[in-house]
Structure formats: structure tokens, C-alpha cells
Amino acid sequence: MELLKEDFDKIQKQIISFYGINLSRKYELVKNRLTTFAIDEKYNNLHEFIEEINKNPFLYKELVNRLTTNYTYFFREREHFEILKKVIIPKLIMGNPNNLKIKIWSAGCSKGNEAYSIAIALEEILGLKMNYSIYGTDISTKVLNFANKGLYTKEDLKKVENNRIEKYFKKVKEDKFQVIDNLMKKVYFSELNLMLPFNPFFNNFNVIFCRNVMIYFPLDIKLKLINKFYNALQPGGYLIIGKSEILPGIKNKFKLVQQSVYRKEL
């Protein structure tokens, strides 16, 4: 099917305006995913289908689901989970040894792999005696439904050690593993568009993971989002981004702890 330039421009401008995601150089990706979507919906003309999408909020939401990239796996960039266990949590405990409740946000959580990896890392801290909660958010309702089920395949768990699988997952079928209840009850998932003002609930976090998400955003949107994350963190809280990313415009905001790990000053 043919994707007209004016239709592509319209879609990519809407996506960057509403969600901050820059698809201006992703013509082939948009065309291929739109074509598959159109075939699924029994359309054979992309121009007509795009017109229908713009009139139908349910189709538009599904378009967002299909255009967003959700590549992830458990313990991706595992150094961050070691830093969480060996540096960040001990520092937070030292600063508030009594009645500490850890609150962590996985922004752009995709299928929940990162959020559950964080929960496993916290459970593994020897003698951990604290309350904690983890909040995963994404714009894609499709991946959030997946995350809420907490059901993964052998392929999903291919980089997870056997002892972790045995301890934190329950085998329900030959190729299906369910996250155990003790973890699931501490991890909450909800839809959230990072471009919009944050719900008042999204504040006072100890740690925010936002890894390999801002690479899709133009500079002006990155700067606004960094400022919003700064305001959503407690003093002394940490922001963790992807190892290949850098934070632009962070003077007087965050202190670099080590590569891709930043701290909001006390």
C-alpha cells in the first residue's frame, strides 16, 4: 500500500505533538506498521484508513500501540540493578534508617520486565526490612496489559539466572512462567503520557528509571521531561537513564554519580 507524504507528515507530527516521539526519519517503519494495521482492519487504502483513524479514538490508541517500540528484557543493562542494590538503597537507608518506604518509578516500562527486575533486586538485598512499591507507566495499553499479567516465556527469561527463575517465577506451563504473588502485589502499572502534566501522585520518588526512552524525543521535550523528573524526585533521589544516553542541560539540577546515574542534591 502507498503511504502518501502528506499522510506520513500528518501522523508523525501528531505523534510528536501528543507523545513526544520523533518518527520523522521512520517512514518505512510507519508505512509497514500502518499497512499491517490496515490489513487487520480490512482496509486496502492507507489514505482512507488514516482518515478513519483520526475520527476513531480506539483506532488511534491502537495506532500508538503499534508505532511504539517495546524492545526490552529482564535485567537489561544489569549494572544499574547492581548499583541499585549496592549504592543507592544503602545510601537511602543510611539517610533514613527508621520507617523507610522506597518508592520507585519505571517510566516507559514496556512489558514490565524492568519493573519486576527492580523488585527482584530489592528482594535480594540481604536483610531487607522495608516497604517498597514500584510503579510502571507506559503509553501503550497493549504492553501494560501484558505487564499486569506478569506471565513470561522462556525467551523473555533467557538472560535470567536459573536460581532467580526458580525463586521469583512459578512455572505454569512448559513455556510460561508467572511472576510470584509477593512481587506482583508490590508492582503497579498504569497508562501515562510523559508529555502531559504528571498526576499529583507521581511525586516523592526515591528512584526513577527512564532508560532508552528519551532517545526518541527531540531536545526541547527532553529538557522539559528532565525538569519534571527532577520535581518528581525526593531530595537525594536518583534518576537512571540508558547507558548510551546523556542528560542535556543539567546544570544546577542533577549531580552525576556515575555513567547514566544522576542524583538530585539534598
RAGI-V282207 format. One record per helix or strand of 3 or more residues. SS is the DSSP state (alpha for helix, beta for strand). FROM is the first residue (numbers start at 1). LEN is the number of residues. Records with the same first field share a line. If there is no record, write none. Layout:
BEGIN
SS=FROM-LEN + FROM-LEN
END
This chain:
BEGIN
alpha=5-15 + 27-14 + 46-8 + 57-11 + 79-17 + 113-11 + 141-9 + 162-7 + 181-4 + 214-3 + 219-14
beta=101-7 + 131-8 + 169-5 + 176-4 + 187-5 + 205-6 + 233-9 + 254-5 + 261-4
END
